[in-house]
Amino acid sequence: LAPELELLRDQNFAKRVLSGEPYWEDVFKELSRAVPGTVYLTELNFENGALALEGVIVSAENERVLSDFMLALEKGIFKNVQLVSSKDIQGMSKSTFELKGGFD
């Protein structure tokens, strides 16, 4: 059979497609491409069709880094990336953030 038909025979693949779950290999590849060196992800959750990311930015330019990171995510498979929260850590060039978004 053609490779495409073999994928359809794979029950796990069919469940992911039907459930709206992303193809995790693509998610991790995209994250490794988009996460800059000054961003450290601390948590990743997938719930109700949305991906939630939490992390720390270590930079004096936290807002620019976060904005650039969100734009980089949207250039790939992530869509409607939204800032849930952002908080500066006093006395340090660090901030924490939480983002949510969907998939293409």
Secondary structure, 3 states (H helix, E strand, C coil): CCHHHHHHHCHHHHHHHHHCCCCHHHHHHHHHHHCCCCEEEEEEEEECCEEEEEEEEECCCHHHHHHHHHHHHHCCCEEEEEEEEEEEECCCCEEEEEEEEEEC
